[in-house]
Amino acid sequence: MLFGNDVETRQKILVVDDESANLHLLEQSLTDLAEIICSTGGQDALDKAEQHQPAIILLDIEMPQMNGFEMCKRLKNNPKTCNSAVIFVTAHSESSFEYKSLSSGGIDFIHKPIDLATCRLRVKNHLLLKRQEQTIIEARQDMQALVNQIPSYISYWSKDLLNRFHNDYNGRWFGTIPQDALGKPASSLLPKALYEEILARIASNKPKHQFEVALEDTPGKIDYAQAHLTIRKQDGHVAGMLLTLTDITSIKRAKSQLDTENRRLKIMLNAIGDAVIATDSEAMITFMNPIAERLTGWVCRDAIGLHIEQVMDLCDAKTKYRSPNPVTIAIKEKRNVAMALNCQLNSLDGTIFQIEDSAAPITDSEGKVTGGIIVFHDCSESVAMSLKMSHLANHDQLTDLPNRILLHDRINHACAVADSYDKSVALMLIDIDHFKYLNDSLGHSYGDQVIKQVAKRLQSLIDPNATLGRIGGDEFVLLLPSLTATSQVDSIATDIVRSLNTPFRIDGQEYTLSVSVGISIYPSDALRAEELMTHVDAAMYRAKDLGRNRFCYFSEDLEQELTKRHELVTLLRTAIDTEAIEVYYQPKVDLKTKEIIGAEALARLHDPSGKLISPLDFIPLAEETGLIHQLGEIILKQSCMAAKAWQKRGRPLQIAVNIAAKQFTNPEFCDSVAKVLELTGLDSSFLELEVTESSLMYDFDEALNVLNTLSSLGLSIAIDDFGTGYSSLSYLKFFPVNTLKIDQSFVKDMLGDEQSLDIVKAVIHLAKSLKLKLIAEGIEDAEQLQKLVALECEQGQGYMFSKPLPLKEFDQLLSH
C-alpha cells in the first residue's frame, strides 16, 4: 500500500446457520483466523452483514425464515455487502445445488457434515485472497489519487495511438475528460504540433524522448509544455506509448521577461550618461558600459577579468595619493560606499577626470555578496563651474572685487581675530559723489568704465591685508583688519579722498570726481559686525551732509540720530500694522465765494506721548524703508471713506490725496487705487491724486502709461508744487492732467518779490490756456487772497481759511 496503516486490521467472518450447534462448532474452529460474528438467519443476518461488512460469510442454505440463495442475492444487491465473499454450507451434494449456489454469487462450498480441517483451510485461503484483493484496491485508489494530484498531463496510448488513459479530469489541457477520450486517436485529441512531433519521435526508433512544444488555444491557457515520451516496443514493434506533459508556460514567460529585461537593462546601461562597471566578488571586472570605456580608456573586452583597481586608477585630486576603489570596500564591508571628495581618475591615455558617485555590493537571495557595481560620472566641468559660480557669487562682476556676501564674512572674521588679539578693525564706506548724474549724462557704459578706474585707483592705495569690496552701484567698502593705531585710518582716508580728486581720463575726456567716506571703528563704536556696517553708512551720509569730498567718523551724535531713526521706523511700522495713522483734512475753497469745495488729505503720525510728528520726518523715512506703499494705501482708503460719508450727508466734496514718487512707480499702484474705489464705493470723480513734477519727469513713457490708466478710472490728476521741480511745458500737454497747484513758496513771496509774482501769473495763464483747474497753496492773509482773486485764480487753501483738521473737527467745520 502506498498510503495505508502499518498495523493491519483483523478480518471478520459472519457465520449464518439456524442450528446453534453448527454455529458453535464453526465459531470455535475459526476464531483464531478472524473475528467471528454469528447469526441464526433472516433479517438479523442481513443487518449484521451490513453493520460489520465481513470479509467472508459462511451461509447455510436451508433455513426457515429465508433460505441461503435468497439471502445471498440480497447481500450481493446491497452496495455495503456486495464485496463480501459468500461460502455456502450445505448437506446437499447435487450438482444443481452447486450450480445454483455459484450463479447466485457464492464462491465456494463446505459440505455437511463439516470437515473442520478442510473448512479452516478453505476459509484461510479465501481470507488471504480477500486481503490481497483489498491491498490491490487500496493501491489502485492511492495511485489514482496520486495521478489526480500530479499537475502534469499523464496519458497512455496503444500501438495504434488510441487513448487508453489520461488524467486530465477537468479537460484543462485539451478540453477532453478521460471517459470521452478513451479509445479515440491521438490525432483528434492532441494539438497538431504535438501530434506531429510524436510521430517524428516514434520514427526515430529511440525509446525515450524529452522536448518542448508550443501549444495554442488550450482551455487552461497553457502555451508551452515540457514533454516526456516513452515508447514501449515488443518484437521490434510499437506496443504502446506513455506521454507526460508539464506546464512550463510561466517558466517560458519568466525567461522571456528576464531576457527582455536583460536586453533593456543592457541598452539602458549603454545609453545612460553615467559610467557603470560591474565586478564579481573578487572585484574582477565583468561588465563595462561605453561611458566607462571612454573615461577609463579601456575597452570592455580587454578589461573583463582584470581587477577594478587596475582599470580605474584613482587618486586624490589635491594630494595625488592613490585612493582605494569604492567597489572593493563595498564588497568587503557589504555596504554602499561613496567616492571620496576630490576624486581623480587617471585614464589609460593620460586624460585626467574628476569623478563622483558611489559603489554598492551585489547580493543573492541569501544575502551573500556575489559582486559589486560602481556608477560614476565626469564632474570636471561641474567642479570648474562650481568654482567659477562660487567666485561669481562672492565677487562683483564688473570690478571682480569681493561683493557684499564675501565682505560680510571677512568683516565677521576680522572682528573675531581682533577680539582674540586685542586689536581694532576699521571699516570705510566710499561713495562717489553725484555719480548718478554722471552715469545718466554719459551713459552706463561710461559709468562702468569710471567704476573700474575707481576700483583700480583704490586698490593701488591699500595694503595687501586689507579688503576692498564693491557693495553697490557707486559704493565701495574698505576693510582694515588688525589695526594697532587709528592714525593709520586717517592717513588712508586722506589718501583716498585726495587720490580720487585726480581727474579720470575716458576716451580722451577728463572727468573730476569726489567721494564721501564714512568710517567706523570696531570695537570702540560698534560691538558687532552688523553695527559696524550700520554706523559706517551713517558716517558716510554725514560726510555728504557736510559738503561731500571728505571723510567722517561715526560719532555719538550719529548714534543718537540712528537710534531716533530706528524708533521712528518702529513707530511708523506699528502705526501702519494697526492702521493708527490719522488723516487730517485741509479744506479747499472757492476764492470768490469762500465756500468749501474740496479737501486735501494729509497723513499725521503721533508719538507715544500723543505729540504730532512732522510729515517731513516720517514721509521720507517711509519712502526709504518701502513702507510708503502700505502707508499710502491706508491714507487713500480713509480719505475715500470720508468723502463717501460727506456725500451721504449731502455735502459732496472732492478729496485730494498726495502720491509719493515711489508709490507712483509701483507696478501695482493703479490696481490698488481701483480696489480702494471699489471697496469704499466712492465715485471716482470725487477723487483727485496729487503727484509731483519730479515723479512725472523720471520716466516719461512710464509716467504717461500710469496717468492714462488712472485717468481711465475717472479720477482727476493734479500736479503738486508746480514750478518747483523739473518743469517741462512740452511734456505737460501730453499728460492727462486736470489741475495745477501753485506752490506755497511763490504765494508767500509774490507780494514782495517780482519774480515770484511773475511765476504765479505765468502758472495762472498757463492753466487757463490748457483749460486746467488752478489751486493756490499757502494762503495766509487777506492781501494774498485779494491778489490771487485779482489774477483770476479760482481756488485756494491755506491757514487763512483753516489749518489741516482731524476728521471730526473738519465735519464740524462743514456743518458751520
Summary of the structure (lengths in Angstrom):
residues: 816
radius of gyration: 58.3
end to end distance: 127.7
largest distance: 177.1
contacts: 2520
relative contact order: 0.03
helix: 45%
strand: 25%
